[in-house]
Amino acid sequence: MTDTTAGASPSTPGLWEDFIDILHQPSSVFDRRRDGQFGLALVILIVMWAVLYFALQNGMGPIIDAEMSRQIATMAEKNPAMTGDQLSSAKSAMEKFALFGAIIFVPVGILLTGCLLWLAGKVVDAKVAFAAAMMIATYSQIPRIIELVINAVQGLFLPPEAITSRYSVTLGIGRFLDPDSNPVLLTVLGGIDLFTIWTLVLMAIGLAVVARVSIQKGAIAAGLVWLVTLLPALFGALSQG
């Protein structure tokens, strides 16, 4: 009699294992998910983000308030004719957007990242299916969950005067820049932080594993994605300058 038990293949790790493994052995996650199935992982990521975002409002509140105050001050400086009521209305609109926009941004941001990664892969001859690019984009955003928690903890414990903008809690260069610095400089340097780099590294690894190309090509594609996603903020900074 043949021993079928001995020849049985190990079961594929589940999604929860993927969410843990992506943090310390991303190559194995991208290899076993190279078929491009990302829908359930994306749903779980969105739900986790939404639950944590609303649960951590006490910590996120000071950061959001500081960023809105900075934007209102810039708006008032550029448009001295604006009345107090107009500025209050603008702040109210920002508050509503901050409440729901952060949740909407997750799926929209991942969709945009997936599209850009798919196109960037073609540029560097690291071609992958669109579904595979979306899978890479989805799993690459998982470290942002950790970032959300760390930011909220800082919002709870840092003194109010230490939080002057969203850059004040980043783990990067922007943390040490004056919020009134040159807007272009603040946008570019503020876009370089630990979690952005972590996300880009995961994109590079994912593309290299799935497309079976060198990590250098994956890194170039990830860098192109970062540059393109930075353009809208850079354009806004140029208009402020």
Salt bridges, closest charged atoms under 4 A:
ASP18 OD1 - ARG32 NH2 2.82
ASP18 OD2 - ARG33 NE 2.55
ASP21 OD1 - HIS24 NE2 3.41
ASP21 OD2 - ARG32 NH2 2.77
ASP31 OD1 - ARG34 NH2 2.82
GLU67 OE2 - ARG70 NH2 2.81
GLU67 OE2 - ARG166 NE 3.91
GLU147 OE1 - ARG144 NH1 2.85
